[in-house]
Amino acid sequence: MASEGLFPIFTTQFSTLLELKLQQQGSLLRSLVREGAHVGKMASPMQQMAAVASRAPAGRFAPMARVDQDFTRRWVFPIDKELPQMFDTFDELRTIVDPKGEASTNAANAFGRDWDDEIIRAAFGTAQIGQDANGLSAETFSTSTTTQQGGFVVPDNYGASTAVGLTVAKLIELKRAMRHFHNNLDLDPPTLIIGSQQEADLLGQVQVVSTEFSDHPVLVDGNLKRFLGFNVIVSERIGTIAATTGGSAVDRRCIAFVRSGLYLGIWRDMTNRISIRNDLSGEPYQLYSMHTFGATRTQPGKVFEVDCLDATGADITP
C-alpha cells in the first residue's frame, strides 16, 4: 500500500525564488552629507577661514595695523574596497536558480554599508588638517560634555541621576548646543542617527507620540522621521562605548550633525564588471565590484555625540 512507503512517483520541488537574508540594504547616510569627486593619494575638499573681529581705529590719521586671516585646510584620504564573486558554469547546469542578479544587489548593499561605516567613523574619528602633506596635524574629537564649556557630547545621564536611553531632554540640550555653535539649522538641516533602541525610547515618551505637544503628528505611518527639527535616521551600525554606570553597561554613540558637518569623497563610485574567467576550470562568470572613497568631519562644532544606554548589541550585518 502507498501509506506503507513512498509512492514511486513522488517528487521534490524547489522554488526559483532567491531571497537575500536580512541586512541593511544600501546606504542610509550618503545623501545626507556633502559629497565630491577626487583623484590623488589625498584630497582637500575645502579651505576654511576663521572668524575675524573688527577693531577701533588707532587714532586720527594713525597707521593701520592689518588683520591677518587664519586659514585651515581639511583633508580626506581614499579607502579601496573590492568584492569579487564567482559563479561556476558547471554548477549553473545543476540548478534552476540564476544567482547573478541578486549577487549584484548584494554587492550594492555591501558598498552602501561601506559608505555609512566610513561616515560614522569620520564623525568621531581623527581628522587631518594642514596646508599640505608635509604639514598635517591631527584633530581629535573632544569628549567634553555639552554641560562643560565648548563640549560636543550630551552625556548618558543628562537630566537624570544615572545613565538612561534617549530622552526629549537630551534632544533639547542637543539643539541648544548646536545653536550655541552658530549652526544655521534652517539653511543647514540637522540629522540625528539613532539605533532601534533609541527609537523605542522616544516612542515611549508622550512628548513624541501625543499631538498635544505639536501642531502636527510627529509619527508618519507609525515611523519617527522628524522630531524637533532633526531628520531622524535609524541605523544599527553606530558604535558603542562603556556607560557611566560602570560594569558591562554600554551606551550607543548617537550622531547629530548638520549636512555640511560631514563630507564623503568619492575617488571611484561603485563599479561592476562581469567577465568570464578563461584562466580557470569551467570558465566561471566573475562579478567584480569595487569602489574607492573616504570621509572626514569638517568642523567639530557641526558634529555632536548623544550617549544613550543601550543593550541591544551590534548590527547583525557584517
Rosetta silent file (secondary structure, phi, psi, omega in degrees, C-alpha in Angstrom):
SEQUENCE: MASEGLFPIFTTQFSTLLELKLQQQGSLLRSLVREGAHVGKMASPMQQMAAVASRAPAGRFAPMARVDQDFTRRWVFPIDKELPQMFDTFDELRTIVDPKGEASTNAANAFGRDWDDEIIRAAFGTAQIGQDANGLSAETFSTSTTTQQGGFVVPDNYGASTAVGLTVAKLIELKRAMRHFHNNLDLDPPTLIIGSQQEADLLGQVQVVSTEFSDHPVLVDGNLKRFLGFNVIVSERIGTIAATTGGSAVDRRCIAFVRSGLYLGIWRDMTNRISIRNDLSGEPYQLYSMHTFGATRTQPGKVFEVDCLDATGADITP
SCORE:     score description
SCORE:     0.000 S_00000001
   1 L     0.000  152.780 -177.056    0.000    0.000    0.000 S_00000001
   2 H   -64.964  -31.429 -177.843    1.083    3.593   -0.671 S_00000001
   3 H   -70.083  -15.825 -178.106    0.785    4.543    3.012 S_00000001
   4 H   -87.929   -4.775  179.958    3.448    1.979    3.930 S_00000001
   5 L  -171.537 -179.018 -179.478    6.168    3.657    1.876 S_00000001
   6 L   -71.605  135.055  175.067    6.931    6.316   -0.656 S_00000001
   7 L   -66.778  136.240 -171.888    4.757    6.305   -3.751 S_00000001
   8 L   -57.083  -25.395 -176.017    7.111    5.603   -6.698 S_00000001
   9 L  -107.389   15.490  173.215    6.347    8.873   -8.494 S_00000001
  10 L   -59.165  143.541  179.585    6.576   11.268   -5.536 S_00000001
  11 L  -127.902  164.011  173.884    8.740   14.296   -6.431 S_00000001
  12 L  -116.201  128.051 -177.647   10.564   17.072   -4.631 S_00000001
  13 L  -114.551  138.362  176.958   10.090   20.613   -5.903 S_00000001
  14 L  -118.138  147.704 -177.966   12.340   23.607   -5.216 S_00000001
  15 L   -79.171  152.451  172.806   11.474   27.259   -5.741 S_00000001
  16 L   -89.389   -0.538 -179.029   13.187   29.506   -8.267 S_00000001
  17 L   -77.281  128.195  176.867   12.845   32.386   -5.793 S_00000001
  18 L  -117.437  118.979 -174.095   16.173   33.623   -4.414 S_00000001
  19 L  -116.050  136.626  175.564   15.861   35.918   -1.410 S_00000001
  20 L   -75.766  141.701  176.326   18.549   37.993    0.298 S_00000001
  21 L   -71.210  162.352 -177.619   18.913   37.477    4.031 S_00000001
  22 L   -56.749  133.052 -178.790   18.111   40.336    6.406 S_00000001
  23 L  -168.103  162.471  171.325   20.635   43.140    6.155 S_00000001
  24 L   -70.379  122.911 -174.687   20.893   46.905    5.886 S_00000001
  25 L   -94.934  103.440  177.310   20.061   47.496    2.249 S_00000001
  26 L    77.065 -166.512 -176.496   22.300   50.160    0.771 S_00000001
  27 L   -93.365  137.416  173.698   23.336   53.463    2.311 S_00000001
  28 L   -98.009  -16.376 -167.320   21.195   55.432    4.739 S_00000001
  29 L  -115.202  -20.360 -171.753   23.581   58.357    5.103 S_00000001
  30 H   -56.895  -39.369 -177.144   25.274   59.182    1.794 S_00000001
  31 H   -74.917   -7.190 -175.069   22.513   61.521    0.644 S_00000001
  32 H  -101.984   -1.040 -179.684   22.610   63.414    3.955 S_00000001
  33 L  -121.639  166.545  173.721   26.249   64.603    3.823 S_00000001
  34 E   -69.417  154.101 -175.838   28.304   66.723    1.463 S_00000001
  35 E  -147.339  146.996  176.404   29.969   64.841   -1.372 S_00000001
  36 E  -155.115  162.603  179.555   32.632   65.448   -4.016 S_00000001
  37 E  -100.338  144.048 -175.798   34.798   63.646   -6.575 S_00000001
  38 L  -142.772  163.747  168.182   38.577   63.406   -6.192 S_00000001
  39 L  -135.668  164.303  177.213   41.812   61.966   -7.592 S_00000001
  40 L    99.752  173.112 -176.760   45.213   61.523   -5.992 S_00000001
  41 L   -77.010  -17.073  175.412   46.561   59.984   -2.802 S_00000001
  42 L  -158.846  158.420 -176.677   44.791   62.610   -0.665 S_00000001
  43 E  -144.976  147.190  175.620   42.405   65.473   -1.338 S_00000001
  44 E  -105.061  107.541 -177.902   41.345   68.704    0.311 S_00000001
  45 E   -73.856  -17.366 -177.087   37.576   69.093   -0.024 S_00000001
  46 E  -165.063  153.394  166.553   37.576   72.628    1.379 S_00000001
  47 E  -107.034  143.726 -177.368   39.540   75.520    2.771 S_00000001
  48 E  -124.140  140.605 -179.770   38.187   77.192    5.895 S_00000001
  49 E  -116.894  127.299 -177.226   38.660   80.758    7.120 S_00000001
  50 L   -72.668  160.337  177.991   38.327   81.587   10.805 S_00000001
  51 L   -66.304  149.554  176.433   36.167   84.429   12.096 S_00000001
  52 L  -119.802  161.123  179.624   37.756   87.875   12.432 S_00000001
  53 L  -122.831  139.123  177.275   36.959   90.745   14.781 S_00000001
  54 L   -75.464  161.548 -178.832   36.867   94.449   13.936 S_00000001
  55 L  -127.880  156.208  172.651   38.996   96.968   15.838 S_00000001
  56 L   -75.264  144.586  178.249   38.655  100.537   16.930 S_00000001
  57 L   -57.538  143.973 -179.978   40.832  102.951   14.930 S_00000001
  58 L   -68.855  -22.611 -179.841   44.239  103.602   16.483 S_00000001
  59 L   155.893  168.690 -178.983   43.691  107.342   16.089 S_00000001
  60 L   -65.177  124.320 -177.943   43.100  110.041   13.531 S_00000001
  61 L    61.386   17.838  179.456   45.458  109.509   10.566 S_00000001
  62 L   -76.074  151.688  175.905   47.244  106.752   12.556 S_00000001
  63 L   -59.967  143.834  179.529   48.891  103.877   10.668 S_00000001
  64 L   -90.096  133.739  172.892   46.582  100.897   10.208 S_00000001
  65 L   -94.892  125.771 -175.056   47.532   97.509   11.656 S_00000001
  66 L   -73.193  159.938  174.339   46.355   94.741    9.383 S_00000001
  67 L  -113.012  112.586 -178.348   44.227   91.779   10.463 S_00000001
  68 L   -81.932  141.327  177.780   45.611   88.518    9.059 S_00000001
  69 L   -81.251  144.917  176.834   43.234   85.737    8.062 S_00000001
  70 L  -106.343  109.660 -177.568   43.577   82.307    9.648 S_00000001
  71 E  -104.174  144.808  176.044   43.056   79.602    7.004 S_00000001
  72 E  -130.862  139.042  178.040   42.671   75.875    7.608 S_00000001
  73 E  -115.703  130.027 -177.139   42.692   73.121    5.006 S_00000001
  74 E  -100.788  146.852 -174.707   40.842   69.877    5.670 S_00000001
  75 E  -126.936  150.640  175.879   41.932   66.523    4.143 S_00000001
  76 E  -133.434  145.286 -173.231   40.316   63.264    3.150 S_00000001
  77 L  -123.162  141.827 -174.780   42.085   60.008    2.260 S_00000001
  78 L   -78.700  146.499  174.017   40.955   57.209   -0.078 S_00000001
  79 E  -122.780  129.691  179.609   39.982   53.701    1.019 S_00000001
  80 E   -97.686  134.269  174.680   39.872   50.874   -1.541 S_00000001
  81 E  -136.458  142.570  177.087   37.268   48.118   -1.301 S_00000001
  82 E  -138.693  158.930 -179.919   36.521   45.234   -3.688 S_00000001
  83 E  -147.133   90.612  176.876   34.098   42.336   -3.837 S_00000001
  84 E   -87.536  129.296  178.119   34.817   39.539   -6.368 S_00000001
  85 E  -126.770  134.343 -177.124   32.082   36.910   -6.696 S_00000001
  86 E  -117.502  149.328 -179.288   32.330   33.825   -8.926 S_00000001
  87 E  -134.114  111.315 -174.431   29.681   31.543  -10.429 S_00000001
  88 L   -71.257  133.365 -179.251   30.814   28.180  -11.729 S_00000001
  89 H   -64.771  -41.006  178.970   29.436   27.206  -15.145 S_00000001
  90 H   -63.356  -39.026  178.855   29.224   23.529  -14.201 S_00000001
  91 H   -65.062  -37.580 -178.619   27.267   24.425  -11.041 S_00000001
  92 H   -63.845  -27.352  178.067   24.812   26.514  -13.047 S_00000001
  93 L   -70.121  -15.249 -174.948   23.960   23.438  -15.136 S_00000001
  94 L  -107.098   11.254  179.916   22.777   21.730  -11.954 S_00000001
  95 L  -140.896  154.671  176.565   20.391   24.437  -10.701 S_00000001
  96 L   -99.351    4.303 -178.513   17.326   26.299  -11.935 S_00000001
  97 L  -105.264  128.848  174.783   18.278   29.424   -9.957 S_00000001
  98 L  -101.470  108.276 -172.855   20.434   32.141  -11.518 S_00000001
  99 L   -85.836   -2.595 -170.349   22.097   33.983   -8.605 S_00000001
 100 H   -65.305  -37.834 -179.754   23.931   36.662  -10.605 S_00000001
 101 H   -64.841  -47.080  178.916   21.195   39.288  -10.398 S_00000001
 102 H   -68.022  -30.081  177.600   20.780   39.015   -6.632 S_00000001
 103 H   -64.313  -37.336  177.011   24.578   38.919   -6.219 S_00000001
 104 H   -64.706  -41.821  176.293   24.776   42.337   -7.867 S_00000001
 105 H   -64.348  -39.202  178.749   22.156   43.670   -5.439 S_00000001
 106 H   -62.142  -40.030  178.205   24.055   42.092   -2.570 S_00000001
 107 H   -65.570  -41.697  178.619   27.226   43.911   -3.655 S_00000001
 108 H   -62.075  -39.607  177.630   25.372   47.224   -3.860 S_00000001
 109 H   -63.960  -42.669 -179.998   24.067   46.699   -0.331 S_00000001
 110 H   -62.801  -41.591 -179.050   27.572   45.919    0.942 S_00000001
 111 H   -70.206  -34.100  174.555   29.029   49.042   -0.647 S_00000001
 112 H   -61.121  -39.568  176.832   26.233   51.168    0.791 S_00000001
 113 H   -68.342  -32.468  175.191   27.197   49.898    4.237 S_00000001
 114 H   -58.820  -46.822 -179.762   30.834   50.753    3.449 S_00000001
 115 H   -62.070  -44.747 -179.206   29.884   54.395    2.876 S_00000001
 116 H   -63.446  -42.862 -179.777   27.819   54.531    6.061 S_00000001
 117 H   -62.072  -38.627 -179.862   30.579   52.922    8.141 S_00000001
 118 H   -71.598  -38.569  176.210   33.125   55.441    6.882 S_00000001
 119 H   -63.559  -43.805  179.013   30.797   58.389    7.546 S_00000001
 120 H   -64.006  -41.951  178.034   30.114   57.078   11.055 S_00000001
 121 H   -61.567  -42.834 -176.404   33.847   56.573   11.671 S_00000001
 122 H   -67.177  -26.226 -176.944   34.652   60.084   10.476 S_00000001
 123 H   -57.936  -46.946 -177.999   32.079   61.665   12.789 S_00000001
 124 H  -113.847    5.339 -178.135   34.101   60.964   15.952 S_00000001
 125 L   -81.509 -177.966  178.999   37.395   59.901   14.371 S_00000001
 126 L   -84.181  123.359  177.549   40.647   61.808   13.980 S_00000001
 127 E   -97.869  156.376 -179.736   40.550   64.359   11.170 S_00000001
 128 E  -113.117  129.988  176.948   43.634   65.727    9.407 S_00000001
 129 E  -127.560  159.595 -179.908   44.203   69.434    8.835 S_00000001
 130 L   148.240  168.561 -176.238   47.163   71.343    7.423 S_00000001
 131 L   -71.896  -41.965  179.848   48.480   73.187    4.395 S_00000001
 132 L  -155.009 -171.466 -175.281   49.786   70.115    2.557 S_00000001
 133 H   -62.617  -23.942 -178.022   51.004   66.529    3.028 S_00000001
 134 H   -88.847   -3.846 -177.076   54.156   67.713    4.811 S_00000001
 135 H  -133.793   41.083 -177.799   52.343   69.776    7.405 S_00000001
 136 L   -82.453  146.946  173.739   49.406   67.694    8.619 S_00000001
 137 E  -135.929  148.751 -175.102   48.173   67.783   12.192 S_00000001
 138 E   -86.688  137.279  174.020   45.581   65.599   13.885 S_00000001
 139 E  -116.228  108.937 -179.692   42.282   66.989   15.109 S_00000001
 140 L   -89.709  154.494  178.877   40.654   64.665   17.647 S_00000001
 141 L   -79.401  126.579 -178.367   37.010   64.784   18.609 S_00000001
 142 L   -71.380  134.714  177.716   36.565   66.371   22.034 S_00000001
 143 L   -96.658   10.485  176.101   34.828   64.169   24.597 S_00000001
 144 L   -65.565  144.185 -178.088   33.879   67.149   26.787 S_00000001
 145 E   -83.402  161.416  179.834   30.164   67.233   27.537 S_00000001
 146 L   -67.773  -16.039  176.048   27.793   69.981   26.488 S_00000001
 147 L   -77.558   -9.782  173.895   27.380   70.827   30.177 S_00000001
 148 L  -103.050  162.481 -178.314   31.007   71.996   30.046 S_00000001
 149 L   -68.103  125.489  176.700   32.233   74.974   28.074 S_00000001
 150 L    75.810   18.724 -178.180   32.807   74.059   24.422 S_00000001
 151 L   -86.581  155.948 -177.146   31.697   70.419   24.765 S_00000001
 152 L  -121.584    7.518 -175.552   30.186   68.310   21.997 S_00000001
 153 E  -118.701  122.912  170.299   28.829   65.283   23.917 S_00000001
 154 E   -84.226  114.007 -171.457   25.378   65.051   25.519 S_00000001
 155 L   -69.915  160.874 -176.625   26.130   62.625   28.396 S_00000001
 156 L   -68.814  -18.931 -179.600   24.153   59.463   29.043 S_00000001
 157 L  -105.518   19.298 -179.477   22.943   60.781   32.423 S_00000001
 158 L   -64.027  128.681  179.834   21.802   64.187   31.196 S_00000001
 159 L    72.952   11.027 -178.752   18.635   65.186   33.061 S_00000001
 160 L  -144.091  167.759 -179.319   18.779   62.019   35.174 S_00000001
 161 L   -87.869  -10.603  179.383   20.637   60.618   38.170 S_00000001
 162 L  -147.210  174.811 -179.451   22.008   57.663   36.199 S_00000001
 163 L   -64.204  134.521  179.970   22.598   56.602   32.607 S_00000001
 164 L  -134.957  172.171  176.831   19.375   56.497   30.579 S_00000001
 165 L   -75.630 -160.473 -178.597   18.287   55.995   26.989 S_00000001
 166 L   -76.493  128.427 -179.411   17.344   58.714   24.545 S_00000001
 167 L  -125.584  162.102  175.820   15.060   61.348   26.064 S_00000001
 168 H   -63.301  -35.551  178.964   13.410   64.517   24.839 S_00000001
 169 H   -60.006  -39.363  177.998   15.512   66.410   27.394 S_00000001
 170 H   -64.976  -39.227 -179.472   18.697   65.180   25.671 S_00000001
 171 H   -69.400  -36.027  176.096   17.412   66.325   22.276 S_00000001
 172 H   -65.002  -41.297  177.249   16.543   69.767   23.634 S_00000001
 173 H   -65.739  -38.192  177.057   20.053   70.035   25.068 S_00000001
 174 H   -60.865  -45.690 -179.852   21.488   68.866   21.747 S_00000001
 175 H   -64.794  -39.198  176.694   19.615   71.551   19.851 S_00000001
 176 H   -60.067  -44.407 -178.763   20.764   74.167   22.355 S_00000001
 177 H   -64.503  -39.662  178.905   24.380   73.096   21.887 S_00000001
 178 H   -66.150  -39.113  175.345   24.107   73.221   18.093 S_00000001
 179 H   -65.024  -38.210 -178.830   22.631   76.716   18.302 S_00000001
 180 H   -59.688  -32.815  179.260   25.411   77.739   20.702 S_00000001
 181 L   -91.967   17.617  172.481   27.984   76.964   17.980 S_00000001
 182 L    64.143   30.782  171.711   26.042   79.136   15.493 S_00000001
 183 L   -72.786  128.331  176.592   24.797   76.329   13.283 S_00000001
 184 L   -85.223   93.713 -172.827   22.105   77.681   10.985 S_00000001
 185 L   -73.737  -10.939  176.443   19.621   74.855   11.357 S_00000001
 186 L   -82.032  -41.240 -178.219   17.242   76.417    8.835 S_00000001
 187 L   -92.389  -23.913 -178.168   19.745   76.526    5.954 S_00000001
 188 L  -121.355   85.062 -168.355   21.920   73.579    7.051 S_00000001
 189 L   -61.104  134.768 -179.964   19.431   70.842    8.043 S_00000001
 190 E   -86.861  148.920  177.488   20.434   68.683   11.034 S_00000001
 191 E  -124.503  142.422  176.633   20.307   64.886   11.071 S_00000001
 192 E  -120.877  119.604  177.827   20.144   62.585   14.083 S_00000001
 193 E   -99.822  120.002 -179.715   21.350   58.990   13.681 S_00000001
 194 E  -127.944  167.994  174.943   19.930   56.668   16.329 S_00000001
 195 L   -97.220  178.096 -179.010   19.580   52.930   16.832 S_00000001
 196 H   -62.553  -34.112  179.559   16.431   50.853   17.158 S_00000001
 197 H   -67.540  -38.387  179.266   16.572   51.088   20.966 S_00000001
 198 H   -68.627  -35.116  174.830   16.663   54.891   20.852 S_00000001
 199 H   -62.485  -43.083  178.136   13.668   54.909   18.519 S_00000001
 200 H   -63.862  -38.439  177.252   11.832   52.729   21.030 S_00000001
 201 H   -57.293  -46.442 -177.085   12.898   55.103   23.835 S_00000001
 202 H   -69.626  -38.494 -179.400   11.338   58.059   22.044 S_00000001
 203 H   -66.027  -16.175  177.371    8.164   56.202   21.081 S_00000001
 204 L   -91.096    5.424 -177.953    7.598   55.566   24.794 S_00000001
 205 L  -111.469  131.174 -173.038    7.555   59.293   25.606 S_00000001
 206 H   -63.623  -29.725  179.504    4.321   61.229   25.465 S_00000001
 207 H   -63.090  -22.675 -177.840    6.018   64.381   24.091 S_00000001
 208 H   -90.431  -45.316 -171.678    6.810   62.439   20.931 S_00000001
 209 H   -91.082  -17.948 -177.263    3.649   60.449   20.261 S_00000001
 210 L   -90.834  135.416  177.775    0.998   62.868   21.532 S_00000001
 211 H   -76.138   -5.773  178.100   -0.336   65.598   19.230 S_00000001
 212 H   -68.509  -19.804 -177.777   -0.904   67.793   22.302 S_00000001
 213 H  -103.669    5.299 -177.937    2.760   68.788   22.140 S_00000001
 214 L  -148.251  151.165  179.514    2.909   69.516   18.395 S_00000001
 215 L   -79.688   -5.354  175.641    0.831   71.317   15.800 S_00000001
 216 L  -151.641  155.622 -178.258    1.029   68.219   13.556 S_00000001
 217 L   -58.655  138.237  178.142    1.599   64.478   14.129 S_00000001
 218 L   -80.456  -36.325 -176.247    5.245   63.506   14.665 S_00000001
 219 E   -84.376  138.818  175.979    4.818   59.906   13.501 S_00000001
 220 E  -114.542  108.804 -175.943    4.429   59.108    9.798 S_00000001
 221 L    53.478   38.360  179.033    2.664   55.755    9.380 S_00000001
 222 L    82.424    0.145 -179.099    3.941   54.840   12.822 S_00000001
 223 E  -107.608  143.866  178.984    7.549   55.784   11.987 S_00000001
 224 E   -91.821  103.379 -177.120    9.580   58.572   13.564 S_00000001
 225 L  -101.596  -31.368 -174.865   11.019   60.536   10.645 S_00000001
 226 E  -152.361  135.354  179.793   11.458   64.024   12.080 S_00000001
 227 E  -153.828  133.878 -179.541   11.448   65.498   15.574 S_00000001
 228 L    53.986   30.378  178.979   12.471   68.892   16.991 S_00000001
 229 L    88.443   -3.840 -179.883   13.765   69.857   13.542 S_00000001
 230 E   -93.729  133.755  165.614   16.037   66.796   13.215 S_00000001
 231 E   -74.363  122.987 -173.119   15.793   64.335   10.345 S_00000001
 232 E  -101.325  122.383  178.153   15.801   61.024   12.225 S_00000001
 233 E  -117.889  129.174  177.933   17.663   58.053   10.714 S_00000001
 234 E   -98.711  116.382  179.719   17.631   54.625   12.380 S_00000001
 235 L  -135.091  132.662  178.470   20.896   52.755   11.838 S_00000001
 236 L   -87.056    5.975 -172.540   22.192   49.747   13.739 S_00000001
 237 L   -98.367   -3.968  177.456   25.763   50.454   12.662 S_00000001
 238 L   -72.083  149.424 -169.640   26.628   53.271   15.070 S_00000001
 239 L   -82.550  179.500 -179.512   29.153   52.315   17.719 S_00000001
 240 E  -130.794  159.278  172.567   29.070   51.885   21.484 S_00000001
 241 E  -138.763  169.505  178.102   31.181   52.892   24.482 S_00000001
 242 E   -66.677  138.413  179.527   31.156   51.986   28.162 S_00000001
 243 L   -79.207  159.008 -179.381   28.329   53.623   30.096 S_00000001
 244 L   -70.702  -14.065  178.786   28.958   55.879   33.078 S_00000001
 245 L   -73.237  -13.814 -179.705   27.116   53.390   35.287 S_00000001
 246 L    81.188 -172.551 -178.785   30.095   51.045   35.037 S_00000001
 247 L    67.873 -142.212 -178.199   30.032   47.278   34.835 S_00000001
 248 L   -95.814    4.148 -178.265   29.030   45.794   31.482 S_00000001
 249 L   -67.121  142.856 -178.906   26.551   48.543   30.594 S_00000001
 250 E  -129.987  155.523  175.213   27.150   50.269   27.243 S_00000001
 251 E  -109.702  144.358  168.320   25.995   53.438   25.533 S_00000001
 252 E   -85.456  129.791 -178.480   25.060   53.868   21.891 S_00000001
 253 E   -89.541   79.223 -179.728   27.022   56.821   20.451 S_00000001
 254 E   -65.328  146.907 -173.211   24.230   58.518   18.530 S_00000001
 255 E  -115.160  130.332  172.989   25.406   61.077   15.977 S_00000001
 256 E  -122.865  134.133 -177.986   23.923   64.504   15.309 S_00000001
 257 E  -156.830  154.302  168.559   25.275   66.689   12.530 S_00000001
 258 E   -88.400  160.330 -173.658   24.363   69.365   10.053 S_00000001
 259 H   -55.205  -40.103 -178.246   24.737   68.488    6.388 S_00000001
 260 H   -77.497   -1.852 -176.675   27.957   70.497    5.988 S_00000001
 261 H   -82.607  -18.521  179.417   29.490   68.822    9.060 S_00000001
 262 E  -130.252  144.777 -174.831   30.413   65.536    7.345 S_00000001
 263 E  -133.571  133.792  176.265   31.972   65.003    3.933 S_00000001
 264 E  -114.629  117.554  176.616   32.217   61.925    1.713 S_00000001
 265 E   -95.978  134.684 -178.440   34.866   61.966   -1.002 S_00000001
 266 E  -115.490  114.017  172.744   34.429   59.603   -3.960 S_00000001
 267 E   -85.453  -41.757  174.892   37.503   58.563   -5.963 S_00000001
 268 E  -145.087  119.374  177.360   35.607   55.808   -7.802 S_00000001
 269 E   -71.450  172.032 -176.397   31.916   55.171   -7.344 S_00000001
 270 E   -54.787  125.632  179.809   30.637   51.612   -7.293 S_00000001
 271 E  -123.245  127.913  176.585   31.766   49.825  -10.449 S_00000001
 272 E  -112.086  136.866  177.915   30.529   46.386  -11.521 S_00000001
 273 E  -138.173  123.384  178.078   32.242   44.317  -14.194 S_00000001
 274 E  -104.128  128.030 -179.330   31.104   40.869  -15.364 S_00000001
 275 E  -140.999  165.062  174.568   33.680   38.729  -17.132 S_00000001
 276 E  -104.513  123.252 -178.205   34.372   35.103  -17.980 S_00000001
 277 L   -83.250   89.206  179.717   37.474   33.721  -16.281 S_00000001
 278 L   -68.685  -15.289 -178.621   39.069   31.754  -19.127 S_00000001
 279 L   -83.921   -4.431 -177.666   42.082   31.065  -16.918 S_00000001
 280 L  -116.130  150.784  179.189   40.036   28.908  -14.511 S_00000001
 281 L   -60.199  136.609 -179.156   38.493   25.475  -14.957 S_00000001
 282 L    82.973   -4.220 -178.946   34.888   25.638  -16.077 S_00000001
 283 L    43.404   64.678 -176.229   35.354   29.231  -17.260 S_00000001
 284 L   -70.902  156.966  170.250   33.229   30.672  -14.434 S_00000001
 285 E   -76.111  141.836  173.811   31.490   34.040  -14.510 S_00000001
 286 E  -124.038  123.985  171.512   33.059   36.660  -12.249 S_00000001
 287 E   -99.918  108.192 -177.626   31.147   39.642  -10.909 S_00000001
 288 E  -106.426  121.955  178.990   33.816   42.092   -9.798 S_00000001
 289 E  -120.074  139.664  179.484   32.698   45.126   -7.793 S_00000001
 290 E  -151.596  157.687  170.782   34.992   47.872   -6.474 S_00000001
 291 E  -161.750  159.969  179.630   34.951   51.426   -5.186 S_00000001
 292 E  -133.956  131.507 -171.300   37.274   53.980   -3.577 S_00000001
 293 E  -159.785  170.027  175.500   36.068   56.562   -1.071 S_00000001
 294 E  -168.164  156.189 -176.813   36.883   58.410    2.151 S_00000001
 295 E  -136.510  159.385  176.690   35.169   60.677    4.665 S_00000001
 296 E  -150.663  156.531  169.488   36.050   63.382    7.151 S_00000001
 297 E   -83.244  135.069 -176.082   34.472   65.613    9.765 S_00000001
 298 L   -87.986  -37.712  177.193   34.553   69.215    8.555 S_00000001
 299 L  -152.141  139.554  179.279   34.249   71.034   11.908 S_00000001
 300 H   -60.357  -38.341 -177.278   33.838   69.781   15.493 S_00000001
 301 H   -71.270   -0.889  177.335   31.059   72.290   16.191 S_00000001
 302 H  -106.123   -3.132 -178.834   28.977   70.754   13.410 S_00000001
 303 E  -130.581  131.473 -177.892   29.045   67.183   14.772 S_00000001
 304 E  -131.071  156.236  178.881   27.744   66.108   18.188 S_00000001
 305 E  -114.707  135.307  175.872   27.520   62.893   20.163 S_00000001
 306 E  -122.183  111.188 -177.326   24.488   61.815   22.201 S_00000001
 307 E   -87.446  129.593 -175.776   25.216   58.911   24.545 S_00000001
 308 E  -135.636  130.584  177.984   22.254   56.629   25.275 S_00000001
 309 E   -59.075  131.548 -172.136   22.076   53.490   27.400 S_00000001
 310 L  -157.685  124.820 -179.625   21.572   50.555   25.029 S_00000001
 311 L  -117.075   20.935 -175.464   21.848   46.793   25.491 S_00000001
 312 L   -79.418  -19.273  179.584   20.689   45.665   22.028 S_00000001
 313 L    88.813 -176.815 -174.056   24.166   44.789   20.753 S_00000001
 314 L   -79.337  169.142  177.620   25.863   45.233   17.395 S_00000001
 315 L   -62.314  142.692  178.805   24.336   45.091   13.917 S_00000001
 316 L   -75.562  -15.364 -178.094   23.578   41.575   12.656 S_00000001
 317 L   -90.292  134.260  177.859   25.012   42.545    9.247 S_00000001
 318 L   -67.562    0.000    0.000   28.796   42.301    8.744 S_00000001
